[in-house]
Amino acid sequence: MLKAKKISDYVYEEILENIVQLKYQPGEKISESQLAREIGVSRAPIKSALAKLESEGLVSIRPQNGTFVSKISVERARNICDVRMLLETYAVRIAAERVTDQELEKVQKLFDQMNAIPDENEEKRQFIYDTDGRLHDLIYEISGNTIVGEVIERYRPEIRRIQYANMTWMNRKVPTQIEMKKIFAALRDHDPDAAEQAMREHLSNIKKAVETM
C-alpha cells in the first residue's frame, strides 16, 4: 500500500523545484509567510519543508536574519562532477551493450519532440533539461547497477540545479543537445568506447562551465 504524502511533502517538493530551477535564486532571502501565501498553506508545513531543505544544504536558516537559498558551491559542484565521471562512464559502457531497440525508440521519440521545438522557444530549454535527465536515468537503469542510481539520487537536487544553471547562466542549451545526441548515437551503435568518450566529454564540459560560474 502506498503511503499518502503529507502536506509538508508537497510543500517541500514545490520549494525544492523552485530552488532547482532557479526561480528562487542562490543567495535570495525567502520568507516563510510569503511562501505560505504563495503555496496556500499554514506556516507549519513551510517550517518543516525548510528544515529538511536546510539539512540537505539547499537553504540556510539564520536566526534573526531569515532563510536564504544556498549559493552553488563551485568546489562542491566540481566534486559532484568528478564522482559522476567515475560512475556514469562506467554505467554508459554497460548500457551501450545492453540497451534494447525498444529503449532506444523511447529516447528517439524524446529527441524528435525536442527537435520539433523552435530554438527561440523558451519551452525548448525546459525540454532539453528534462530529456537530459531522462537519458541519464535510462543509462543508470540499463546498467543494472542499483548503487549507481542510489548515489546519483542522493545528490540529484544539486545535480539538477547545476544542470539548470549551466543551461540558463552558461548558455549550454545547444552544446547540451549536441552532447546528448553523441551519447545516444553511441548507445544506438552499441559502442561502449564511443559511449564512454561521449559521456566523458559531456561531464567534462559541465565541469568546465561550473568552474567559470
Protein Blocks (a to p, Z undefined) as FASTA:
>chain_A
ZZdddfklmmmmmmmmmmmnomagghiacdfklmmmmnopafklmmmmmmmmmmnopacc
dehkbpcdddddfklmmmmmmmmmmmmmmmmmmmmmmpcfklmmmmmmmmmmmmmpcfkl
mklmmmmmmmmmmmmmmmmmmnopaklmmmmmmmmmmmmmmmmmmmmmnopmmmmmmmmm
mmmmmmmnopaklmmmmmmmmmmmmmmmmmmZZ
